[in-house]
């Protein structure tokens, strides 16, 4: 694994925008093709194997949590424990997720966290870097079958969702990145033969007479893809309406067990010494003075992260942490040219589907961290 410096393609901005990637310069410089990462085929195989294994241990953890009734330990409100259990026992279908890994090509990839509910950086991982590859390294390959696997997965979901071919897609207003990711997912669903109307989260209503969620025309929602976290929904005014299960949700309610940092401590408890996991606890003392990263149980986009090493400490701002923290053993990120790289490895349905690499000048990855494309030899 290495970082290579390159000259950006002339007119790359127009190329990205033609693919629907309009937020390529968010924060000033988000998409960065002045460099790329080169991997070997063996390294790609190692990432793929680690992703499949992490998916397996996460599903095993869900079975344990439901069976032992441990949802409260994962910051899931008691009122929704039954919803989570029912969703898991019914095996409500999941579309995707993204594991964030620390790895420099040697040893085993280590899981930093799992973006199981509302993962983003999808459009750039699936489409933007693929077209970059065709323009820059057409003779090379890329660990990227996201587009094909998403269409395939939507086709599988058609038979399992109520209404079959009608899935509404929703996100918040005034968030260009979320809108770009949702528009891309709508496109993959349409290619799989589904109808995919869009609405904003605040346009979703509740029918008291029909006991169901409705769109702006008061028509029932049969299935909803929402790029909006479960932990927000269950704490809002209409949260109790979710208990009616009137609408199939993607991602499903059981993903609440995996979309929080407390699950990192649970995974280590259930799989101590696992080569793809880092020691993680709810108490920093359990790490016995080792370097660690403190993470809020519920947080997003690198907020409120504290890194404690023997010679330095650093933290990121934010408003999270009310539910408590976990303490995860520090794993150094791959460093090249003074940049710290995190590998985002995607799972679609049950299958590893590709990676996207984010890098930052700091060892804390944030929403402003740059996306750098990759290829493999």
N, C-alpha and C positions, 0 to 999 in steps of 0.2 A: 504494500500500500504506500503510495507516494502522492505528493502534491506537485502538479506541473503548472508552470506559468504559461499563459497563452495571450494572444491578441484577440480581443473580442471581435465578433463578426461585425462587419460594416452593417449598420441599420438593424442591429439585433432587437432594438426596441419595437420596431414595426413587425419583425418576425414574431416576437412574443405576443404582441397585441392581436395579430391575425389568428393566434391560437386561443384567444380569450383570456390571456394572461396580462391583464391591464394594471395589476398592482406590482409590476416588476421593480419599480423604484420606490416602493414604500419605505419610509424612513430615510430616504436619500439614496440608498444602495442596498436593495434586497437581493435581487438576482445578480450574481457575480460570475461572469464567464471570463474574467481575466485570469482565471486558474481553473483547474479541474483536478479530480482525484482519479488515479489509475490504480486498479486492483488486478490481482491475478484471478484466474478461474477458480483456483483452490480457495482463495479468500472469499469469493462469492459463495462457494459451497459451504464454507464455515458459517457465514452469516445466515444463509438459508436454513441450515441445520439448527442453529441456535434459536432462530425465530420460531421454527416448528416446535422445538422443545419448550420454549417459554410459553407458547400458546397452550401446549398440553398441561403444564404445571398450573397455569392460570385457571383452566377449566376444572382441574382437580380441586383447586382451592375453592371454587364456587360450590362444588358438590359438598365439600367439607363445611363451608360456612352455612349453607342451608341446612344440612343434616344436623349440625351442632348448634344451630340458631345463634350465630355470632355476628349477625348484621349490625348490631349496635356498636361493635368495635370498629366498624368501617364508616362511622359518621352517618349512617343511614337512620333517619328518624323512625322511631318505633312504629308509628302509624303506617309505614310503608314496608315493614318487614314481610308481611304477608304477600304484598304485591311482588316483591323481589323473588320470594320463594315460588310463588305461582308461575311467574315468568320463567324462572329457571326450570322448574319441573315440567313445564310445557315445552321447553326448549324453543322459546320464541327466537326466530331467526335473527342473526347478526349479519351486518354487511361487511364491516371492516374494523381495523384498529391499527395503531402504530406503536411499535416498541422503540424506545430510544436507548441506544447502545453506546457504550464506551469501548473502543477497540482500535488498536493501531496495526493490526495484522499479525500480532503474535499472541500466543496464549488463547484464552477463550473470550469471546465477546461477553461483556457484562451488562446486564439490564439496569438502566438508571431509573426508568419508569415506564408505565404503559398508558398511552393515550387511547383509552378503550371506548370512549363515548363520543367525543367531538374532535377527532383528529383533523388537523389541517395540514397545509403544505402538500396537498395531494395533486393539484393541477400542475404545479411545477415539477413534482416527482414523476408524474405519469406522462404528461404531454410536452412541457417546455424542454425538459432535458433530453427527451427522445428526439425532438426535431433538431436540437443542438447537435446531438450525436450524428444525425444524418448529414448535417452541414459540415461538421468539423472532422469527424472520424467515421466516415461511412463504412470503412472496412472493419471497424471494431464492434464490440457488443456491449450490452448494458444490462445490469440486473434490473429489469423493468418489464414486467408483463401486467402491469396494473390495469391498463385500459381493457385488455382482453378479459382479464379475470373479473373485472367489475361488470362488464356486460354479461359474462357467463353467470355471475352470481345473481344479478337482477333476474335473469331468466329462471334460475332456480327458485327465487323468491315468489315469482308470479303464481306458482302452484300453492304457495303456503300463506299468502296474504289474503285477507278478506277483500272481496271486490276484484281480486286477481290483477287487473291491469291498471288500476287507478291509485297512484301514490302522490300525495301532496308533498311539496318540498318547502321548508321554511328556515329562515334565519333572521337575525336582528337587522334593523335598518342601519344605514350609514356605516356599514362595515364592509369595505370593498373586498378584503381578502375572503371573508366568509361568503359574500355573494358570489365571488369568482369560483370558489370551491363548490358551492351548491349548484351553480349553473352547469359546471362540468359534470357533476353527478347526475343532474337531470338529463344531460345529453347521453350519458351511458345508459340510463334507464330507458330513454326513448329508443335507443338503438336495440334494446332488448325487447321492445314491443310494448312497453308500458306507457300509459298516459301520465304526464308528470307536471301538473299545474303548480305554479309557485304562489306563495303568499308570505307576508311577513308574520313573524311570531305574534305581534300585537294585533293582527287581523283575525286570529283564531278566537272563536267564541264558544260559548257553552249553551246548549239548548236544554232548558229545564224540563220541557215537555218530552223531548226525545231522549233525554239523558245521554247526550253525545256531544262531542266537539263538532263545530261547524265552521265552514269557510265564510267569506264575506257575503255570499248569496244565501246563507243559512242552509247550505247543503251539508249533510253529514260527511265527516272525514272518515274514510275507511282505513287508510294507512297513511302514516306521516313520517317522512324523514325530517328530523329536526337537528340542525346544527346549533344546538342549544342544550346546555348541560342539564342532566337529570337533577343534580343537586340544587340548581336554581328553581327548576319547575316544582319540586316537592315543597319548596319553602315559599311559594307565591300564593296569591289569593285563590287561584283555581286549582292549586295542587291537589286538594281532596277529590276533585273530579277525576283525577287519574286512576283512582281506585275503582272506578266503574269499568275500566278496561274496555271502553267503547271503541277504541281505535288502536290498531296495531302500530307500535312505535318502533322506529329504527333510528338509533340503536334501542334495543329492548331494555326493560327495567332491570334485568339481572346484570346489566353492565355497570350498575351502581356499585357492585361488589368489586369491580376492577378499576374503576375510574377515580380512585382516590389513593393517596400515598400510604395510608394505613395498610393497604394490601401488601406493600413491600415488606413490612415487618411480618405479616402473616405468612407470606411466601417463604421467608427465611426460617420461620418457626417450623413450617411443614416440610421444608427441604433443606435442612442445615448442611452447609458445605457444598451446595449445588454449584457446579462450575460456571454457570451463567448468571448466578445471583450474587448480590453483595450482602454482607451482614447488615441487618437493619433491625432497629428496635424502637420502642416507644420511649425509651429512657437512654439518654446519652451515656450514662454510667456503664451500661452493658457493653459498650465498645472499649472500655478499660483504657481510656486515654488515647486511642487511635484517632487519626485524622478522620473527620466526618463532615457530612453535609446535612444540615437541618432543613427539612422541607415541611411546609404546612400540609396537613392531611387533605385539605381541599384548597387548591390554588390553580392558577393558569398562567401560561406564558412566562415561566421563570420568575414569578413574583415572590417576594418574601423568602428567598433562598439565602441561607447563611452557610458559608464555607469556612471551616475551621481547620487550619493546618498548623503544624508546630511553629512555623515562622511567620505566619500571616493569617489574617481573617478578612473576609469580604462578605458583602451581602447585597441583595437587590431590594428595592423598595416595593411597596404594595400595601394592600388592605386585607390580606388573608392571614389566617392563623387562629381564628376564634375556636375552631374545633380541635386544636392541638397540633402537635408536630410528630414527625418521625425522624430518626437519626440513622443515616445510612453511611456505611464506611465509604471513605473517599476513594474514588477510582479516577486516576488521572486520565483526561481525555487525550486522544491522539493530538500531537502538536507538530505542525509543519509551518515553517516561515513565520513563527510567532503566533500562529492561529490555532485555536482549540476546536476540534471537529467532533460533532456528534452524528452518529449514523441513525437515521430514522428508518426502521425496517417494517414494512407493511405486511399485514395479514389480511386477505380477502376471503371471507367465508372461513374455510379451514386451511387455506393454502398461503404460504409465503409468496409475496407478489412483487417485491422490488424494494429499492432503497432510495432515500434522498439524504444528502449530507448538508448539514448546517454548520457554519463556523463563526467564531467570534474572537475578538481580541482578548476577551475575558473567559475564564473557565466556567462562567455561568451563562448558559444559553438562554436568550431572551427572544421576544417577538421581533426584535430588530436584527437578530443574527442573520447573516447572509446565507443564501442557498447557493451551493457550488455544484455544478454537474459532475458526473463521473462516467467512466467507461471501464471495461475490463479487457484484459489481453487474453 
